[in-house]
Structures are given as structure tokens and as C-alpha cells.
Amino acid sequence: MDGLAKALNYRLYSVINKQTVKRKKNTVILEMNDCRVQSARKRKNLPDYPCKIAGIVEYTRFAETIDKRIKTDVIACPPDDHPEDYFCAWRFVCTDCEK
């Protein structure tokens, strides 16, 4: 799980967007606090871009590449409602991985 937490910070998204990676025992939480795409849409008074389906595939495959035992869950991602402090959030859990 340490490897996943570290790898999430090497993705291009971590450079062009503002994100938070939180690590606790066998869980990693990724929050996309400021997404360039969603922020631009917000400035133009457009609804959030519905990226949940793409995010499920992308983050699941990314985590599985680090360790096939890691399971990915969406906390919230457009078109879901989300709080003001993030556009999307993802939970990665590995009950079998070293804590």
C-alpha cells in the first residue's frame, strides 16, 4: 500500500491537478481536490463532466498494476454529488497486504 500511495503522486494528474493521498493501515484514499477539467467547466457554469466510469477503469487498473490484491472503490465521482473540497475520491483497500 505504501507503493500505491507513492505511485499516485507520480502520475501526471498529481502535477496538473491538486490531490491529496491519505494512508491508513491497509487503506489509501485519493481525493482530487482541484481537477483542471472540472474547474474549467465550473467557471463556464457547466455541469461536472461525468467521469466516474472512466475513473473506475483507470484507477482499478492502476492499483492492480501495483498489486493485484488491491481493490478499488469510488467514494464519489461525477455524476455523483461530491463535497466542495474534492471532485472525486477513491478508496483502495488490501486486506491481504502488509500493513
Secondary structure as the mmCIF struct_conf table of DSSP 4:
data_model
#
loop_
_struct_conf.conf_type_id
_struct_conf.id
_struct_conf.beg_label_comp_id
_struct_conf.beg_label_asym_id
_struct_conf.beg_label_seq_id
_struct_conf.end_label_comp_id
_struct_conf.end_label_asym_id
_struct_conf.end_label_seq_id
HELX_RH_AL_P HELX_RH_AL_P1 ASP A 2 LEU A 8
TURN_TY1_P TURN_TY1_P1 ASN A 9 TYR A 10
BEND BEND1 ARG A 11 ARG A 11
HELX_RH_AL_P HELX_RH_AL_P2 LEU A 12 ILE A 16
BEND BEND2 ASN A 17 ASN A 17
STRN STRN1 LYS A 18 LYS A 24
TURN_TY1_P TURN_TY1_P2 LYS A 25 ASN A 26
STRN STRN2 THR A 27 ASP A 34
HELX_RH_AL_P HELX_RH_AL_P3 ARG A 36 ARG A 43
TURN_TY1_P TURN_TY1_P3 LYS A 44 ASN A 45
HELX_LH_PP_P HELX_LH_PP_P1 LEU A 46 TYR A 49
HELX_RH_AL_P HELX_RH_AL_P4 LYS A 52 ILE A 66
TURN_TY1_P TURN_TY1_P4 LYS A 68 ARG A 69
STRN STRN3 LYS A 71 ALA A 76
TURN_TY1_P TURN_TY1_P5 PRO A 78 PRO A 79
BEND BEND3 ASP A 80 ASP A 80
TURN_TY1_P TURN_TY1_P6 GLU A 84 ASP A 85
BEND BEND4 PHE A 87 PHE A 87
STRN STRN4 CYS A 88 VAL A 93
TURN_TY1_P TURN_TY1_P7 THR A 95 ASP A 96
BEND BEND5 CYS A 97 CYS A 97
#
